[in-house]
């Protein structure tokens, strides 16, 4: 599992989300977009059964991109990083969703991800790319990650706690993923906990 904060070029003039001043999403909606057919349906069912109970609202689609700050995308990428069977590219999909957290939740080769994402443009998101789900280890990891964020810890701090960058026994229980931390520190808040300064996406 890799955590790559500088995989792609930075964009100047964007909000800097820090530990002290994270992007706080109030009552976030989680969305599942299946462009992988029958295999994707099984993955969506497994992931939503474990994760959706954490959120007040869930949206699912197998065609149009849903609007949601947390997007799980199930798709195949070809050798050039293009989404198989679609005209949209990965970054277009993330921006269309308005997602600050995007998870490509189906397995694809690392080289395809690098080509598919390329240089970041005009939308910042923390993008998790799955290399190997390792059975239910992927969804268990995601649930722990989101639970930490609802507890007030930022995504990056929770990620490092769950998956330290140093080699260790934790790797046996972790899925194979890469994260491009382009949006930086993001956390969640329940509606009753939100303040006027919070970024609200329902």
KAJOBEL-V108803 format. One line per field, one symbol per residue. burial: b if it has 24 or more other C-alpha atoms within 12 Angstrom, else e. A space follows every 10 residues. Layout:
burial->???
This chain:
burial->bbbbeeebee eeeeeebeee ebbbbbbbbb bbbbbbeeeb bebbeebbee bbebbebbbb beeebbbbbb bbbbbbbeee bbbeeeeebb bbbbbbbbbb bbbbbbbbbb ebbbbbbeeb eebbbbbbbb bbbeeebbbb bbbbbbbbbb ebbbbbbbbb ebbeeeeeee eeebbbbbbb bbbbbbbbbb eeeeeeeebb bb
